[in-house]
C-alpha cells in the first residue's frame, strides 16, 4: 500500500460502512489514515483495507469499488480467490446462497458446484434470499452442476490438469457477459490429493485474469494445522459462518 492509493474498507466503523472507498492519506506503523469522499478520515489496520485497482473510466464506480461478496456486507476486487470453511451444512448453504444471490443481482454469471444431495436445499435457500424477480431475471446466468463435473477424478488428478480444466470451464461460462462471472464449488476432502494446494495457488492469477470471483467450499472437519494454514495462506479472503477475514493471498488487482 502507498499514499494516494484507492482502497475499500473491509469492516465497518461508526458512520463508515464496509465497502466504502477512500484514498490513503498517511501510512503509520500501526494504522493507515484513509480520506473518504465525504471529507471524513478513518484509521484502519492494513488487514482491514482492500486495494482497489485504478480504472481507466473514472465513472465506472461499480468496478472501482469491487463486487459485492454477498457475505458480511463486503465488496471485494473482481477476480478474488476466496475460501469458505463452514462449521455446519446450514452455514455452508446460507453462505453459498448469499454469494450466489449477490452475483445474480450484480448481473454476473454464477457457476454453482453443488453436490447432488444438497441441490434441492440450496435452491430452496436461494429462493428464500432473493425475490422471484431477481431469480427469474438471472435464470439464464445461473449454472448449477455437480462438483464431480468440475474436479477431475482422483486417478486423473494433477495440479496442472485441474488448472487446465478449470480455466477451460470458466472461459466457456464467461461468454459475452460484460458483468463477469463468479463461481463456487464444494471441494470436500480433495485437499488431501497430491498437488491440490499447488492447484489452489496457481489458479489465483487465472481467476484474476478472467475476472472470476470464486469461493472454494471445504469440509474442514478433522483438519490438522497444516491444512488450515494452506487454506488460509492461499486465499485472499476466508469465510467462516458469515464472518470474513483476510487470508494470505494478495487481494489487489494490479
N, C-alpha and C positions, 0 to 999 in steps of 0.2 A: 504494500500500500504506500501511496505517496500523497503529498499535499496537492490539492486540486483534483484528485481522483473522485469520480462519481461512485457512491456506494448506496446500498439499500439496507435498512435495518432488519435484522433477523428476529428481534424481540421488540415488544412494546415498552415504552417509557410513558410516564404521565403526560398525556396530550400528544404523544408521538406514536402512532400505530406501527405495528410491524409492517414492513413493506414500503415505508416512507423513504424517498430518495433525498440525498443531500450531497454536499461536496466536502471533502476532508479539508479542514481549515488548519489543523495543527496535529502533530503526532507526538504524544508523550510516551513516557516509559511504561505506564500502566493503561492509559486511556487515549482514545482518538477523539478529537473535537470535530464534530460534524456540523456544518452550517446548512440549515434547511431553507427551502424556498420562501417560507413564510416569515423568515427573519429570526427564527429561534435557533439556538445551538443545543447540541446534545453531546454528552460524554459517554462513549461506549468502549468496552474492551474490543480488541480486534476480532475475536471469535464471534462477536455479535453483529458483525457487519459483513455484507456480501458485496464484492466488487461488481460493478455493472459496466459492461462494455460501452465505449463511446459509439454512438450510432451516426451514420452518415446523414440521416434525415433527423434533424433536431425535433421535428414534430411527431416522430414515431415513439410516443411515450410507452406504448404497450411493450415494445422490445426493450427500450432503455430501462424500464422498471422490472423486467423479467416477466415470468409467467406465474400464475397462482398455483402453488403446490396442492392446495385443497386441504391441507393439514396445518393446524396451528396458525392459520391466517398469515401464511408466509409466502412471499414471492421468491422465486429462485431464477438464476440465469437459465435461459433456454438451453437445453442440452446437458443439464446437470445429471450426474450419476448418483442416485440416492439408494438407500438401503432401509428395508423395513424388518425390524426384529420384534414381532408381536409376542406377547406373553400368552394370548389365547386366540382361538379361532375367531371369536367375536371381534376382537381387536383387529385382527387381520382383515376381516370382511369390512369393518367400518372404515379403516384407513384406505384400503384399496378402492372402495366405492367412493370415498371422498375425493381421492386422487383422480378417479375416472370422471366423476361429475364435473370437477373443476376444469378438466380438459375439454369436455364437450361444451361447456358454457363459454370456454375461451376460443371455440371454433377449431380445436385441434382434432386430428385423427387419433383415436385411442386404441391400442392393441392390448387386450387383456388376456394374459396367460393364466387361466383359472382351471384347477383340477376339475374333472367331470363331476365328482361328488360335491363340489362347492358351487357349481354354476347356478343352480336354482336359488340358493340362499344369497349368492352375490347379486343376481338380477333383482331379487326382492329388496335387498338393501339399497341398491342403486335407485330403484323406483321410489323408495321412501325418501331419498335425499333430494331428488330433483322433481320439478314439476313435469307433468305429462308433455308439455310443450318443449321443455329442454330435451327430454329423451327422444321425442318424436323427431325433432329437428336434427338431432345428432345420430339418428339410427344408421344412416349410411356411412358414418365415420366411426362407428363402434364395431370393433373386430374382436370376437371372443373365441379363443382357441385353447386347447389343452396344452399345458407346458411340454408334454411329450412331442408336440409338433414344433416346439421352439428349440428344445435342447436335444442334442444328439444322444443316442443310446450309449450306455456305459462302454460297450465293446468298440464303438466307433469314436468315442470322445477323445479329442486332444484340444489343447487351448487354441491352436491355430484353426482347426476345422470348425470349432464352435464359433470362433470370431468371424470366419468367412460366412458361415451360415446365418449368423445374426445380422451382419451388415447387409446381406442379400435380402433378408426378410424386411428389414427396416426400409431399405431403398424402395422395395416394391410397395410397401404400405404408405410411404410418403406421397407418392403420386404427384398430383398437381395442387395439393393443399398448401396455400401460402402461409397458413397459420401454424404449420409444423405438426409434429407428432409427439405423443407420449406413449410409454409402454410400461407394463409391469408383468412380471411372471413369478410364479411360485417355484423357487429353486429347490425347495425342500431340503434334502440332505446331500445335494450334489456337491457341496463344498468339500466333501471327502474324496472326490475324484482327482486323480493326479492331473495337474495342470489347470485346475479350476481357478485358483487365485491368480494365476498368470493370465487367464482369460479375463477375469474381472479387472485387472489392471490395464490390459491392452484395449478393452472395449471403451474405456473412458474417453480417449481422444476421438474415437469413431462416433460416439454419441454426440460429442460437441460438434463434430464436422457435419453431421446430418441434422443437427438441431433437435435431437430426440431426448426429451426429458424422461428419465427412466427410474423405476422403483423395483429393486431386487427384493423379493419376499423370501425370507428364510425360515426354516424350522430350527430355532436355536436352542431347543431343549437339550440339555446334557452337553452343551458346548464347553470345551476347555478354553483356557485363557488365550491360546494361540488363534483359535477361530474367531473369538471376539475381537482380538487385535487386528487380524487381517480384514474382517468385515468393516471395522471402524476406519482403518487406515486407507482403504481403497475406495471409499465413497465420500462424496463431498458433504452429504447430509445423512444422518442416521435418525430414523423414526422409531420410537418405542411407545406404543399405546397413546398416540395422539400428540406426543411431545417430540420436538425436533432439536437435535444438537448438531454442531459442526463435526464432520469427520476429518480425516487426514488428507483426502484428495483435494486438489485446488478447486475452488468454486468459481474462479474467474473464467470469463470467456474472452480471451485476448485474441 
